[in-house]
């Protein structure tokens, strides 16, 4: 969709949902998102720990958006 704030820029929303990953894997994912050459904005982040396995997450849900200029 066209950005309301910046003319000629489009907003591309997307989501990532992961299950049963380690905390370290989540940190690596966040690090890779930060290193990306595109601006990525997080709208919502939900993290649920795995109560049976310390250091693991039962689910991670990210609502993100990036910006593109055709």
N, CA, C and O atoms as a Tinker XYZ file with bonds, in Angstrom:
   280  protein
     1  N      0.843000   -1.183000    0.000000    73     2
     2  CA     0.000000    0.000000    0.000000    64     1     3
     3  C      0.889000    1.247000    0.000000    63     2     4     5
     4  O      2.026000    1.217000    0.471000    81     3
     5  N      0.355000    2.317000   -0.527000    73     3     6
     6  CA     1.102000    3.569000   -0.573000    64     5     7
     7  C      1.243000    4.152000    0.840000    63     6     8     9
     8  O      0.305000    4.129000    1.636000    81     7
     9  N      2.427000    4.667000    1.120000    73     7    10
    10  CA     2.683000    5.290000    2.421000    64     9    11
    11  C      1.914000    6.602000    2.524000    63    10    12    13
    12  O      1.860000    7.378000    1.570000    81    11
    13  N      1.329000    6.836000    3.677000    73    11    14
    14  CA     0.615000    8.094000    3.912000    64    13    15
    15  C      1.580000    9.211000    4.293000    63    14    16    17
    16  O      1.275000   10.392000    4.123000    81    15
    17  N      2.756000    8.826000    4.814000    73    15    18
    18  CA     3.723000    9.815000    5.289000    64    17    19
    19  C      4.695000   10.281000    4.215000    63    18    20    21
    20  O      5.071000   11.453000    4.187000    81    19
    21  N      5.108000    9.371000    3.324000    73    19    22
    22  CA     6.138000    9.703000    2.340000    64    21    23
    23  C      5.620000    9.378000    0.941000    63    22    24    25
    24  O      5.298000    8.229000    0.639000    81    23
    25  N      5.544000   10.382000    0.110000    73    23    26
    26  CA     5.039000   10.203000   -1.247000    64    25    27
    27  C      6.013000    9.349000   -2.067000    63    26    28    29
    28  O      7.228000    9.535000   -1.991000    81    27
    29  N      5.470000    8.416000   -2.849000    73    27    30
    30  CA     6.283000    7.575000   -3.714000    64    29    31
    31  C      6.876000    6.352000   -3.035000    63    30    32    33
    32  O      7.631000    5.606000   -3.658000    81    31
    33  N      6.549000    6.136000   -1.774000    73    31    34
    34  CA     7.051000    4.984000   -1.021000    64    33    35
    35  C      5.870000    4.077000   -0.690000    63    34    36    37
    36  O      4.784000    4.544000   -0.345000    81    35
    37  N      6.103000    2.796000   -0.800000    73    35    38
    38  CA     5.073000    1.814000   -0.481000    64    37    39
    39  C      5.446000    1.046000    0.779000    63    38    40    41
    40  O      6.624000    0.816000    1.055000    81    39
    41  N      4.438000    0.656000    1.533000    73    39    42
    42  CA     4.611000   -0.112000    2.761000    64    41    43
    43  C      4.250000   -1.558000    2.460000    63    42    44    45
    44  O      3.183000   -1.840000    1.915000    81    43
    45  N      5.147000   -2.476000    2.818000    73    43    46
    46  CA     4.914000   -3.903000    2.588000    64    45    47
    47  C      4.865000   -4.612000    3.942000    63    46    48    49
    48  O      5.912000   -4.893000    4.526000    81    47
    49  N      3.662000   -4.906000    4.449000    73    47    50
    50  CA     3.558000   -5.604000    5.731000    64    49    51
    51  C      3.762000   -7.111000    5.553000    63    50    52    53
    52  O      3.367000   -7.681000    4.536000    81    51
    53  N      4.380000   -7.748000    6.549000    73    51    54
    54  CA     4.534000   -9.194000    6.540000    64    53    55
    55  C      4.661000   -9.691000    7.977000    63    54    56    57
    56  O      4.884000   -8.908000    8.901000    81    55
    57  N      4.519000  -10.979000    8.147000    73    55    58
    58  CA     4.620000  -11.544000    9.496000    64    57    59
    59  C      5.498000  -12.787000    9.472000    63    58    60    61
    60  O      5.635000  -13.460000    8.450000    81    59
    61  N      6.084000  -13.068000   10.622000    73    59    62
    62  CA     6.904000  -14.259000   10.824000    64    61    63
    63  C      6.384000  -14.944000   12.074000    63    62    64    65
    64  O      6.219000  -14.306000   13.113000    81    63
    65  N      6.126000  -16.236000   11.978000    73    63    66
    66  CA     5.679000  -17.010000   13.134000    64    65    67
    67  C      6.558000  -18.251000   13.259000    63    66    68    69
    68  O      6.667000  -19.045000   12.325000    81    67
    69  N      7.175000  -18.404000   14.410000    73    67    70
    70  CA     8.066000  -19.527000   14.667000    64    69    71
    71  C      7.610000  -20.269000   15.910000    63    70    72    73
    72  O      7.012000  -19.685000   16.814000    81    71
    73  N      7.897000  -21.560000   15.945000    73    71    74
    74  CA     7.541000  -22.368000   17.112000    64    73    75
    75  C      8.725000  -23.226000   17.523000    63    74    76    77
    76  O      9.513000  -23.676000   16.691000    81    75
    77  N      8.829000  -23.439000   18.818000    73    75    78
    78  CA     9.835000  -24.346000   19.384000    64    77    79
    79  C     11.249000  -24.020000   18.924000    63    78    80    81
    80  O     11.929000  -24.851000   18.321000    81    79
    81  N     11.680000  -22.798000   19.218000    73    79    82
    82  CA    13.046000  -22.393000   18.884000    64    81    83
    83  C     13.776000  -22.005000   20.174000    63    82    84    85
    84  O     13.157000  -21.729000   21.201000    81    83
    85  N     15.079000  -21.995000   20.091000    73    83    86
    86  CA    15.856000  -21.594000   21.261000    64    85    87
    87  C     15.893000  -20.064000   21.354000    63    86    88    89
    88  O     15.669000  -19.357000   20.372000    81    87
    89  N     16.176000  -19.590000   22.538000    73    87    90
    90  CA    16.316000  -18.157000   22.772000    64    89    91
    91  C     17.445000  -17.608000   21.896000    63    90    92    93
    92  O     17.320000  -16.524000   21.327000    81    91
    93  N     18.550000  -18.361000   21.788000    73    91    94
    94  CA    19.685000  -17.926000   20.967000    64    93    95
    95  C     19.310000  -17.808000   19.498000    63    94    96    97
    96  O     19.788000  -16.903000   18.812000    81    95
    97  N     18.468000  -18.701000   19.004000    73    95    98
    98  CA    18.001000  -18.621000   17.616000    64    97    99
    99  C     17.186000  -17.352000   17.404000    63    98   100   101
   100  O     17.319000  -16.694000   16.371000    81    99
   101  N     16.352000  -17.007000   18.367000    73    99   102
   102  CA    15.575000  -15.774000   18.266000    64   101   103
   103  C     16.510000  -14.564000   18.217000    63   102   104   105
   104  O     16.288000  -13.643000   17.431000    81   103
   105  N     17.546000  -14.561000   19.045000    73   103   106
   106  CA    18.496000  -13.449000   19.036000    64   105   107
   107  C     19.217000  -13.346000   17.694000    63   106   108   109
   108  O     19.472000  -12.241000   17.215000    81   107
   109  N     19.549000  -14.484000   17.083000    73   107   110
   110  CA    20.187000  -14.485000   15.761000    64   109   111
   111  C     19.241000  -13.908000   14.707000    63   110   112   113
   112  O     19.663000  -13.145000   13.838000    81   111
   113  N     17.968000  -14.273000   14.788000    73   111   114
   114  CA    16.983000  -13.732000   13.861000    64   113   115
   115  C     16.905000  -12.215000   13.982000    63   114   116   117
   116  O     16.926000  -11.512000   12.972000    81   115
   117  N     16.814000  -11.709000   15.202000    73   115   118
   118  CA    16.748000  -10.269000   15.420000    64   117   119
   119  C     18.009000   -9.583000   14.898000    63   118   120   121
   120  O     17.933000   -8.500000   14.319000    81   119
   121  N     19.154000  -10.202000   15.098000    73   119   122
   122  CA    20.408000   -9.646000   14.610000    64   121   123
   123  C     20.415000   -9.557000   13.094000    63   122   124   125
   124  O     20.853000   -8.550000   12.536000    81   123
   125  N     19.936000  -10.597000   12.419000    73   123   126
   126  CA    19.879000  -10.590000   10.951000    64   125   127
   127  C     18.899000   -9.540000   10.434000    63   126   128   129
   128  O     19.152000   -8.910000    9.407000    81   127
   129  N     17.791000   -9.350000   11.132000    73   127   130
   130  CA    16.842000   -8.312000   10.727000    64   129   131
   131  C     17.479000   -6.928000   10.833000    63   130   132   133
   132  O     17.238000   -6.063000    9.991000    81   131
   133  N     18.287000   -6.722000   11.865000    73   131   134
   134  CA    18.954000   -5.432000   12.047000    64   133   135
   135  C     20.025000   -5.193000   10.986000    63   134   136   137
   136  O     20.258000   -4.048000   10.597000    81   135
   137  N     20.679000   -6.253000   10.512000    73   135   138
   138  CA    21.745000   -6.136000    9.510000    64   137   139
   139  C     21.202000   -5.953000    8.097000    63   138   140   141
   140  O     21.947000   -5.579000    7.191000    81   139
   141  N     19.917000   -6.211000    7.901000    73   139   142
   142  CA    19.296000   -6.123000    6.591000    64   141   143
   143  C     19.477000   -4.711000    6.025000    63   142   144   145
   144  O     19.471000   -3.735000    6.774000    81   143
   145  N     19.635000   -4.609000    4.719000    73   143   146
   146  CA    19.818000   -3.298000    4.084000    64   145   147
   147  C     18.525000   -2.496000    3.970000    63   146   148   149
   148  O     18.558000   -1.310000    3.642000    81   147
   149  N     17.408000   -3.123000    4.234000    73   147   150
   150  CA    16.119000   -2.433000    4.192000    64   149   151
   151  C     15.705000   -2.019000    5.601000    63   150   152   153
   152  O     16.083000   -2.644000    6.592000    81   151
   153  N     14.927000   -0.960000    5.657000    73   151   154
   154  CA    14.345000   -0.560000    6.933000    64   153   155
   155  C     13.194000   -1.512000    7.223000    63   154   156   157
   156  O     12.288000   -1.674000    6.406000    81   155
   157  N     13.237000   -2.131000    8.379000    73   155   158
   158  CA    12.156000   -3.013000    8.822000    64   157   159
   159  C     11.664000   -2.498000   10.162000    63   158   160   161
   160  O     12.442000   -2.303000   11.095000    81   159
   161  N     10.373000   -2.284000   10.240000    73   159   162
   162  CA     9.754000   -1.770000   11.466000    64   161   163
   163  C      8.888000   -2.858000   12.071000    63   162   164   165
   164  O      8.077000   -3.476000   11.381000    81   163
   165  N      9.064000   -3.089000   13.364000    73   163   166
   166  CA     8.248000   -4.075000   14.075000    64   165   167
   167  C      7.017000   -3.379000   14.635000    63   166   168   169
   168  O      7.126000   -2.413000   15.391000    81   167
   169  N      5.850000   -3.876000   14.257000    73   167   170
   170  CA     4.599000   -3.338000   14.786000    64   169   171
   171  C      4.176000   -4.082000   16.042000    63   170   172   173
   172  O      3.618000   -3.495000   16.969000    81   171
   173  N      4.452000   -5.394000   16.059000    73   171   174
   174  CA     4.030000   -6.200000   17.201000    64   173   175
   175  C      4.978000   -7.389000   17.348000    63   174   176   177
   176  O      5.354000   -8.025000   16.363000    81   175
   177  N      5.353000   -7.674000   18.584000    73   175   178
   178  CA     6.210000   -8.825000   18.893000    64   177   179
   179  C      5.577000   -9.573000   20.056000    63   178   180   181
   180  O      5.289000   -8.987000   21.099000    81   179
   181  N      5.362000  -10.875000   19.870000    73   179   182
   182  CA     4.836000  -11.716000   20.945000    64   181   183
   183  C      5.779000  -12.901000   21.126000    63   182   184   185
   184  O      6.071000  -13.632000   20.180000    81   183
   185  N      6.245000  -13.074000   22.353000    73   183   186
   186  CA     7.177000  -14.161000   22.671000    64   185   187
   187  C      6.598000  -14.961000   23.819000    63   186   188   189
   188  O      6.246000  -14.407000   24.860000    81   187
   189  N      6.499000  -16.269000   23.624000    73   187   190
   190  CA     5.972000  -17.159000   24.664000    64   189   191
   191  C      7.053000  -18.158000   25.057000    63   190   192   193
   192  O      7.496000  -18.952000   24.227000    81   191
   193  N      7.482000  -18.125000   26.320000    73   191   194
   194  CA     8.515000  -19.072000   26.744000    64   193   195
   195  C      7.977000  -20.492000   26.837000    63   194   196   197
   196  O      6.781000  -20.710000   27.035000    81   195
   197  N      8.872000  -21.439000   26.693000    73   195   198
   198  CA     8.529000  -22.848000   26.876000    64   197   199
   199  C      8.782000  -23.167000   28.348000    63   198   200   201
   200  O      9.931000  -23.238000   28.784000    81   199
   201  N      7.725000  -23.355000   29.095000    73   199   202
   202  CA     7.844000  -23.557000   30.545000    64   201   203
   203  C      8.509000  -24.880000   30.903000    63   202   204   205
   204  O      9.052000  -25.030000   31.997000    81   203
   205  N      8.466000  -25.840000   29.980000    73   203   206
   206  CA     9.057000  -27.152000   30.254000    64   205   207
   207  C     10.544000  -27.202000   29.918000    63   206   208   209
   208  O     11.278000  -28.030000   30.456000    81   207
   209  N     10.990000  -26.308000   29.021000    73   207   210
   210  CA    12.391000  -26.326000   28.597000    64   209   211
   211  C     12.995000  -24.931000   28.737000    63   210   212   213
   212  O     12.751000  -24.066000   27.896000    81   211
   213  N     13.769000  -24.708000   29.773000    73   211   214
   214  CA    14.430000  -23.408000   29.935000    64   213   215
   215  C     15.337000  -23.108000   28.743000    63   214   216   217
   216  O     16.023000  -23.998000   28.240000    81   215
   217  N     15.338000  -21.858000   28.296000    73   215   218
   218  CA    16.166000  -21.453000   27.176000    64   217   219
   219  C     15.489000  -21.641000   25.827000    63   218   220   221
   220  O     16.079000  -21.345000   24.788000    81   219
   221  N     14.244000  -22.135000   25.837000    73   219   222
   222  CA    13.497000  -22.342000   24.601000    64   221   223
   223  C     12.201000  -21.552000   24.638000    63   222   224   225
   224  O     11.676000  -21.218000   25.700000    81   223
   225  N     11.706000  -21.264000   23.442000    73   223   226
   226  CA    10.469000  -20.506000   23.302000    64   225   227
   227  C      9.447000  -21.376000   22.593000    63   226   228   229
   228  O      9.764000  -22.023000   21.595000    81   227
   229  N      8.237000  -21.395000   23.098000    73   227   230
   230  CA     7.198000  -22.192000   22.437000    64   229   231
   231  C      6.705000  -21.500000   21.174000    63   230   232   233
   232  O      6.319000  -22.166000   20.214000    81   231
   233  N      6.714000  -20.152000   21.165000    73   231   234
   234  CA     6.326000  -19.437000   19.952000    64   233   235
   235  C      6.875000  -18.015000   19.949000    63   234   236   237
   236  O      7.048000  -17.381000   20.990000    81   235
   237  N      7.140000  -17.544000   18.735000    73   235   238
   238  CA     7.552000  -16.166000   18.494000    64   237   239
   239  C      6.737000  -15.681000   17.303000    63   238   240   241
   240  O      6.730000  -16.317000   16.249000    81   239
   241  N      6.061000  -14.569000   17.469000    73   239   242
   242  CA     5.228000  -14.012000   16.416000    64   241   243
   243  C      5.623000  -12.550000   16.205000    63   242   244   245
   244  O      5.622000  -11.754000   17.144000    81   243
   245  N      5.959000  -12.211000   14.959000    73   243   246
   246  CA     6.383000  -10.856000   14.630000    64   245   247
   247  C      5.494000  -10.296000   13.529000    63   246   248   249
   248  O      5.292000  -10.949000   12.505000    81   247
   249  N      4.966000   -9.101000   13.728000    73   247   250
   250  CA     4.264000   -8.365000   12.688000    64   249   251
   251  C      5.196000   -7.222000   12.288000    63   250   252   253
   252  O      5.506000   -6.345000   13.094000    81   251
   253  N      5.635000   -7.247000   11.034000    73   251   254
   254  CA     6.654000   -6.324000   10.569000    64   253   255
   255  C      6.182000   -5.602000    9.313000    63   254   256   257
   256  O      5.188000   -5.978000    8.692000    81   255
   257  N      6.914000   -4.568000    8.961000    73   255   258
   258  CA     6.679000   -3.935000    7.669000    64   257   259
   259  C      7.998000   -3.342000    7.173000    63   258   260   261
   260  O      8.843000   -2.905000    7.953000    81   259
   261  N      8.139000   -3.345000    5.865000    73   259   262
   262  CA     9.284000   -2.729000    5.233000    64   261   263
   263  C      8.779000   -1.709000    4.222000    63   262   264   265
   264  O      7.589000   -1.656000    3.912000    81   263
   265  N      9.680000   -0.920000    3.728000    73   263   266
   266  CA     9.307000    0.175000    2.844000    64   265   267
   267  C     10.046000    0.028000    1.526000    63   266   268   269
   268  O     11.249000   -0.234000    1.511000    81   267
   269  N      9.341000    0.194000    0.430000    73   267   270
   270  CA     9.937000    0.050000   -0.898000    64   269   271
   271  C      9.571000    1.245000   -1.759000    63   270   272   273
   272  O      8.505000    1.844000   -1.618000    81   271
   273  N     10.497000    1.571000   -2.661000    73   271   274
   274  CA    10.267000    2.649000   -3.606000    64   273   275
   275  C     10.430000    2.066000   -5.001000    63   274   276   277
   276  O     11.522000    1.631000   -5.370000    81   275
   277  N      9.358000    2.054000   -5.773000    73   275   278
   278  CA     9.438000    1.439000   -7.112000    64   277   279
   279  C     10.349000    2.204000   -8.067000    63   278   280
   280  O     10.510000    1.803000   -9.220000    81   279
